[in-house]
């Protein structure tokens, strides 16, 4: 018999902790392949959602001028990524 599936849940980060924002938690099913595989899938999902980038961003204080520069660079990165996508 196979053990029942368990799930590992990790809530998404909220932009402002004081705001009441509904966020969808990340969930990964732990099947026969084990917890190591589930952790790998969770990390992949977190990277895809941008949670890891957000954690790194919040580690240190950024001056407003640097924050503005990074915001412009991030917008340019998204624009390049959108332009690379195949047109339907």
C-alpha positions, 0 to 999 in steps of 0.5 A, spaced: 500 500 500 502 507 498 502 512 504 497 517 503 499 523 500 501 529 504 502 536 502 507 542 504 504 549 504 508 555 504 504 562 504 505 567 499 509 573 501 504 579 502 507 586 499 505 590 505 504 586 512 499 591 515 494 590 509 489 585 508 490 581 502 488 575 500 493 570 497 493 563 494 498 559 498 503 554 494 502 547 495 506 541 493 503 534 494 508 529 497 507 522 493 511 516 493 517 520 490 519 523 497 520 529 501 526 531 497 522 531 491 517 535 494 522 540 496 525 541 490 518 542 486 516 547 492 523 551 491 521 551 483 514 554 484 517 559 489 522 561 484 516 562 479 512 566 483 517 571 485 517 569 492 525 568 492 526 575 489 522 578 494 525 575 500 532 577 497 529 584 495 527 585 503 533 583 506 537 590 506 534 597 506 534 600 499 535 608 498 529 611 494 533 613 489 536 606 488 529 603 489 527 607 483 533 605 478 531 598 480 524 599 478 526 601 472 531 596 470 525 591 472 520 594 468 525 593 462 527 586 464 519 584 463 519 588 457 524 584 454 521 578 456 515 580 453 518 581 447 521 575 446 515 571 447 512 568 441 506 572 438 500 568 437 
